[in-house]
Every structure is written in C-alpha cells, then in structure tokens.
Amino acid sequence: LPYTIGVLRETLRLEPPGSSVPRYGNEDFALGGYRIPAKMAVQLDPRYGNNDPDLFVEPTKFEPLRWVKEKEVKDASASKCPFTGTATKLGKGAWFPASYGAHQCPGLALAELTSAMFIAKMAERFEWKFSGSGLKKDGKSIDYVTLPIRMPPDDFGLKFKVIPRQE
C-alpha cells in the first residue's frame, strides 16, 4: 500500500485537481519583501511548489517512490532509486493537495486512504486496457474538459475487464 499511496500523491503533485487557493489578510502585511494591503488576495498555487527543483528532485518526472520511506521499500538495499523517500522529508506545507492552514480539507487523510484502497483493489481485480482515445492529438497530454476542476472527457479510453478470482 505505501507504493499505491506514492502513486496517488505523485499524481496529485503533477496534476493537482484545483489551482490557486486565495488567502486574505485583515491588515497590511509584508510577504517576501512585498507589502500586501489588507483584503488583497494572496494565491497559494500548488503548481509552483510542485514543480520546484529545490523541493522535488526532477520535478517533471513521475516517481511514486519519492513518497515512500526507505524502510517501507521491500528491498531497500537493492533499490538504487535516488528519489526514494525524498518527499517524506519535506517541511510542513511544502505540498498541499487539499489547501493549507486553518481551511485545509479535514477529510484529506480519509480521502487519501480510501482512494489508495480503491486503486489497490481495482489493480488487483481488473485487467486495465488504455486505448489512448482520451488523449489530445499529440498523443501525450490529456484532453481535459474544464469545469470548476479539470476532468477527462467521457470514458477517457480506459476499459476494465473483471479478472476471475483464483480460489
């Protein structure tokens, strides 16, 4: 399950479902040497930190092991992955998939656990086939429908086949 959680977190890091989270100050304040007037929105956008090479080694690379602690890797001595556990050493607030601070989603831990269990069970019990029909013409990027959040259209070209249980 640690690797599955790594896949989930890495997906959210590379493709956050939402963008900026506005925060407002009741009084004027300074941030990074800039004066911010009262009631002025300051945006917390996860995409900037998620792509910062000072926080994430090779930030454009999909690497779920960056979220798995070395002691959770089955054969840590055999793993030569330079990413292993790097994201687990980040400071609080370096990654915020469900906002941050007093207004952070209180259901994040439950959502992460249920999503990881869902992915693990789907991977275990279904055969997955991807036709690529949900991709743009370049064959690499996803053809999203933009609503309040980005969503792949229709079936995204992903088909499932039930795998019979082996009793």
Helices and strands as residue ranges (DSSP letters): H 2-14, E 21-24, E 29-31, E 34-36, E 41-44, H 46-50, G 64-67, G 70-72, G 87-89, G 101-103, H 108-125, E 126-130, E 145-146, E 150-151, E 158-162
